[in-house]
Amino acid sequence: MPAFTRGKSQLSAYEVEETRTIANVRIHVERVIGLVRRKYQILQSRAVPIEHMLTKPGEALALIDKIGVICCALSNLSVSVVPLE
């Protein structure tokens, strides 16, 4: 029994539809994350230097975060993985 049912035996029809919609979107998000990770070799490295993970004074993002943002932005320029309906 899922924890979010809060003591109810079943979800309402609205909650079932909402959950199904979220699940469909989640599938696409996971596909895109996998695509970005496979497409850009820099994201495949398991040994990232600690310096890339640290935020420098006066900067909002660490270098690894900036790299991830750029890879995602470039991926957004590609053809969509979501089929047109």
Buried (B, 14 or more C-beta within 10 A) or exposed (E): EEEEEEEEEEBEEEEEEEEEEEEEEEEEEEEBEEEBEEEBEEBEEEEBEEEEEEEEEEEEEBBBBEBBEEBBEEBEEEEEEEEEE
